[in-house]
Structure formats: C-alpha cells, structure tokens
C-alpha cells in the first residue's frame, strides 16, 4: 500500500531520531513510502539574500517571475538534496525527484492574478514514482510543477502531497509538522471531523499555513484515502475524520 508523508519546511531543519525510527518501522512493515516536502525557510533565506519580498496570501506563497528562481533553487537544489542525503545517512535509501522534471507534476495556474506562478495540479505521473519504489528506494519529491507550455510553477507542498496521494490512491497521508497535530483553544486534538475543521476555520482557530494543510486533508478524504493525519515527527497526532464516529 502507498503512504504519502509530507514534511514541512520548518520541520526539515530539525529532523529527530524519532522520525527516522518511525519511517524505518513503516518501511520494514512493507509500506511504500513517498515523501513530498516544502522548503519555506530556505526559500525565505534566498529571497532575503536577493532583496526580494516575501508575500503570502491565504497560506499560499505569492510567486513572481523574479521570486520563482529563488523558490526553485531552494526546493530543488538545496532542500531536496539535503533531505535525500540525511535519509541515506540514517539508513533509508532515497532518491530525489522534482515535480517540474519529466513532467512529474503537471499543472496549470492556480490564479495568476492573485498568486502569480503558483500551480494547480492537473495530473501526477505515478509511474515515475513507482519506478523509484520498485528500486527499493523512497521517492522524495520537491513541490514544483510544470505547465503544458513548459513553465515551472511553485506548488503549495501540502497541496502537492494531497494530489500525489490522490493519484497513487494512497492508503494514508501524513502531514508532518513542528506541532503534535491541531490545537483548538489551547488543546491538542486527537480527532477532528471535517465539519469541526470548517467551523474552526471560520472562527479563526485554524489559520495561516494550517488552512491549506487541513484543506488538503479534506480533499484526501473526498477521494477515499482512508487515513489522513497531521502529526509530529513520531508520525502520530490529529486524525482528520470525514464525520463523527458514533459510539
């Protein structure tokens, strides 16, 4: 069974032994793990060094032609290579992939007026991912895409992970963050239903970068991925449920 693990950019900088242990255990159990990653901190460093602005809207990074070069370098040349290296160092065979190469993640523009060079995923070439898995390696995918005109686009990493899981008909998707799940009114939640999530977005308890995470989680439920989780590095945290379970 396929299992997608999405690692947030801030988490990548401080991966702990618990993460590698949890990942190894899943692989040893026969799970086919696919990793999709972001790279926010590295992108921010590149933008700052280049004197370019950092702009966000609705939890999505506004990406201009000028800032796209920084995004691409940070995701593909730095973050992806570093993650593959640290996985291999910790005994997990990994191979880097980039969504904009080999037309792995094909996109059109999400909304060019609002977000610039940000992609909406159309298709994912799962055969590329499966070839890596068949070589007994973990695919590690940088969240970039390509349009039918050959234009590279930035993709919100949570969205890229959700779309990859959907294309693979994955059994589960796990969004690994620097927090142990979702917090509402100061309390970490073991389970939240879709209706509870939507209510808490309206009330402002779920906001910022967590919004695209939960939206990606809800979309995964819509296409019948069985397990959707937002977790810490132990791969345990908040389970997103389609509806409340009656006891």
C-alpha positions in Angstrom: 0.0 0.0 0.0 1.1 3.5 -0.8 1.6 6.0 2.1 2.4 9.7 1.5 4.4 11.6 4.1 4.6 15.4 3.7 7.3 17.2 5.6 7.0 20.9 6.3 9.9 23.2 5.6 10.4 24.2 9.2 10.4 20.6 10.3 13.1 19.6 7.8 15.7 21.7 9.5 15.4 19.7 12.7 14.6 16.1 11.9 14.9 13.9 15.0 15.8 10.3 15.5 12.2 9.6 16.3 11.3 10.5 12.7 13.8 8.2 11.1 12.8 5.4 13.5 9.1 5.8 12.7 9.8 5.9 9.0 12.1 2.8 9.1 9.4 0.9 11.0 6.8 1.7 8.4 9.1 0.6 5.6 10.0 -2.6 7.4 6.3 -3.4 7.7 6.1 -3.2 3.9 4.6 0.2 3.5 5.5 2.0 0.2 6.5 5.5 1.5 6.5 8.5 -0.7 7.8 11.8 0.7 6.7 15.2 -0.5 8.4 18.3 1.0 8.3 22.0 1.2 11.1 24.4 1.9 9.8 27.7 3.3 12.8 28.6 5.5 15.3 28.1 2.7 13.1 30.0 0.2 12.9 32.9 2.7 16.7 32.9 3.0 17.1 33.0 -0.7 14.5 35.8 -1.1 16.2 37.9 1.7 19.7 37.4 0.1 18.3 38.5 -3.2 16.5 41.5 -1.8 13.1 40.2 -2.9 9.8 40.4 -0.9 8.2 37.5 1.0 4.5 37.7 0.2 1.8 35.2 1.4 -1.9 35.1 0.8 -4.4 32.5 2.2 -1.4 30.5 3.3 0.0 30.4 -0.2 3.3 31.9 -1.3 2.8 34.6 -3.9 5.4 33.7 -6.6 6.5 36.2 -9.2 8.8 35.5 -12.1 11.6 37.1 -10.1 11.0 35.1 -6.9 10.4 31.8 -8.8 14.2 31.4 -9.3 14.7 31.6 -5.5 11.9 29.1 -4.9 13.2 26.6 -7.5 16.8 26.8 -6.2 15.7 26.4 -2.5 13.4 23.5 -3.2 15.3 21.5 -5.8 19.0 22.4 -5.3 19.1 22.7 -1.5 16.2 21.2 0.4 15.6 18.1 -1.8 19.3 17.3 -1.9 19.8 17.8 1.8 16.8 15.6 2.7 17.9 12.8 0.4 21.3 13.0 2.0 20.1 12.9 5.6 17.7 10.0 4.8 20.5 8.0 3.3 22.8 8.8 6.2 20.1 7.4 8.6 19.8 4.1 6.7 16.8 5.0 4.5 17.6 4.6 0.7 16.1 7.7 -1.0 16.0 9.3 -4.5 15.3 12.9 -5.1 12.6 13.9 -7.6 11.3 17.3 -8.7 7.8 17.8 -9.8 8.8 20.1 -12.6 11.1 17.5 -14.2 10.0 14.7 -16.5 6.5 16.3 -16.3 6.1 14.5 -13.0 3.5 17.0 -11.7 1.6 18.7 -14.5 -0.2 21.9 -13.7 -2.0 25.0 -14.9 -2.0 28.3 -13.0 -4.0 28.4 -9.7 -4.9 32.0 -10.2 -2.1 34.0 -11.9 -3.7 37.4 -10.9 -3.7 36.6 -7.2 -0.8 34.2 -6.7 1.5 34.5 -9.8 3.5 31.5 -10.8 1.7 29.1 -8.5 0.4 25.8 -9.9 -2.9 23.9 -9.7 -2.2 20.2 -10.1 -3.7 18.5 -13.1 -2.0 15.1 -13.2 0.8 13.3 -11.4 2.9 10.7 -13.4 2.7 7.9 -10.9 4.8 5.6 -13.0 7.9 7.7 -12.2 7.2 7.4 -8.5 6.5 3.7 -8.8 9.8 3.1 -10.7 11.7 4.5 -7.7 9.8 2.4 -5.2 10.4 -0.7 -7.3 14.1 0.1 -7.0 13.6 -0.2 -3.2 14.1 3.5 -2.6 11.9 6.2 -1.1 10.9 8.9 -3.7 11.5 12.4 -2.2 9.6 14.9 -4.3 10.2 18.7 -4.4 6.9 20.6 -4.7 7.3 22.2 -8.1 5.3 21.6 -11.2 5.3 22.2 -14.9 2.6 23.7 -17.3 1.8 22.3 -20.7 3.8 25.3 -22.1 6.9 24.2 -20.1 6.6 26.9 -17.4 7.9 25.9 -14.0 5.4 26.8 -11.2 5.6 26.7 -7.4 3.0 24.4 -5.7 2.0 24.6 -2.1 3.6 21.5 -0.6 0.5 20.4 1.3 -1.5 20.5 -1.9 1.3 18.7 -3.9 1.2 16.0 -1.2 -2.5 15.6 -1.3 -2.6 15.4 -5.1 0.2 12.9 -5.1 -1.7 10.7 -2.6 -4.8 11.0 -4.7 -3.0 10.0 -7.9 -1.5 7.0 -6.1 -4.8 6.0 -4.5 -2.7 6.0 -1.3 -4.0 4.3 1.9 -2.8 7.2 4.0 -1.3 10.6 4.0 0.6 12.1 7.0 1.4 15.8 7.2 4.4 16.1 9.4 4.7 19.4 11.1 6.6 21.0 14.1 3.5 20.6 16.2 1.8 17.5 17.5 -1.3 17.9 15.5 -4.0 20.6 15.5 -4.6 22.8 18.5 -8.0 24.3 19.3 -8.4 26.7 22.3 -5.1 25.6 23.7 -5.8 21.8 23.5 -4.2 19.3 21.1 -7.0 17.3 19.4 -6.7 13.6 18.8 -9.5 13.7 16.2 -11.4 16.4 14.3 -14.2 16.0 11.9 -14.5 17.9 8.6 -17.4 20.0 10.0 -15.4 20.8 13.1 -12.5 21.9 11.0 -14.6 24.2 8.8 -16.2 25.7 11.8 -12.8 26.4 13.4 -11.5 28.0 10.2 -14.5 30.4 10.2 -13.9 31.2 13.9 -10.2 31.8 13.3 -8.9 28.9 15.5 -7.4 27.3 12.4 -5.5 29.9 10.3 -2.4 30.7 8.3 -0.4 27.8 7.0 -2.6 25.3 8.7 -5.5 26.1 6.4 -4.0 24.6 3.2 -3.0 21.6 5.3 -6.5 20.8 6.5 -7.9 21.6 3.1 -5.6 19.1 1.5 -6.6 16.7 4.3 -10.3 17.1 3.5 -9.7 16.6 -0.2 -7.9 13.4 0.6 -10.9 12.2 2.5 -13.1 13.2 -0.5 -11.2 10.7 -2.7 -11.4 8.0 -0.1 -7.9 7.9 1.3 -8.5 6.0 4.5 -6.2 7.7 6.9 -5.4 11.4 7.0 -3.2 12.7 9.8 -1.5 15.9 10.9 1.4 14.8 13.1 4.7 15.4 14.8 7.9 13.5 13.9 6.7 10.3 15.6 4.0 10.2 12.8 1.3 10.4 15.4 -1.1 13.4 16.0 -4.5 14.5 14.9 -6.6 12.2 12.8 -8.9 14.0 10.4 -12.3 12.2 10.1 -15.0 12.6 7.5 -17.6 12.6 10.2 -18.0 11.9 13.8 -17.8 8.3 14.9 -20.9 7.2 16.8 -20.1 5.2 19.9 
